[in-house]
Amino acid sequence: MPIQKGAKPVDINKRRVINGEDADVIQLYPMRHTFAWEAYNVGNANHWLPTEMSMQKDIEQWKSKDALSEDERTAFKTVLGFFTTADSIAANNIVLAFYRHITSPECRMYLLRQAYEEAIHTHAYQYIVESLALDESEIFNMYREVDAIYNKDAFILSFNEGIFDRGFQTGTFSSDQKFLENIAVFSLILEGIFFYSSFAVMFGFQRQNKMPGSAEQIQYIMRDESQHLNFGINMMNAIKEEQPELWTADFQAHLVDLVRKAVVLEYTFAQEVFPRGIFGMNAAGFKQYIEHIADRRLERVGLPVQYGVENPFPWMSEAADLSKEKNFFETRVTEYQIGGALEW
Ligand code: FE
């Protein structure tokens, strides 16, 4: 856009998450969406890199004949297969949908940080695959070969259709609803539901003192992802306030329906990863866990809870729920003391 020479500073009251009137995405101040600036600072304080984690014990266990059962190996690889492409899918949407259409410079500032974090996560999976000498083409191609991963990814990617078109623009009732739907799918569903049975599997390993270097990286990833989810929820709630006309009863029912579909896809995935159940987690437990977290996501954006079930994995809630400040990882060795040390 051309610079208007001599124009006055932007009017904070006109700043919007989408459809900002000034469309001045260059002036960080005056700042309106302070949640984005806070998230940016939290992200920086939580900085970490996968190569700082030791994979020694994981390598020994993976090579050993009896450290891991066949079911555990399959579960570990399938979860990794989901993870390896999920963060790339998230990153593409951040850069090609969110960044292009969000007009709040403070939100864009956080999106730059978030996009880098998605790259760090993909790096972590690459580091685990390489350290364990797994077959890269098997793991990184699982999203096309394993039905339960394919079904989740195909569902998510269908919400890029239209939004990724060059001609897509916000500013009409239907395009704004479509954009809000995209945030709901990528934040609430991909980052808020589709990662969580895989997180639970990895912490199942950790609780048995298995694959500790991989699990530690997943802890850092979960901490980042809970910030991503939180930011997405804050953006949704800000758009709802700025453009309340978008939040129709039909649209709310549509979002609830998408979350309900996602819950089925996610527990189907969990059942395929753990056909016989391990680490005290079985198919019924996963179903209930996923329903429980789906309710928490719905609540945060003011949608009605659907399942009303208890958390069957209370040890996960301490790690995963955004509201918990308690340090779930208090037992971990804390020699890792740079800015990125885990603090919940
Ligand atoms: Fe993310």
Residues whose N, C-alpha, C, O or C-beta is under 5 A from the ligand:
A	BS01	FE	A90 E191 E225 H228
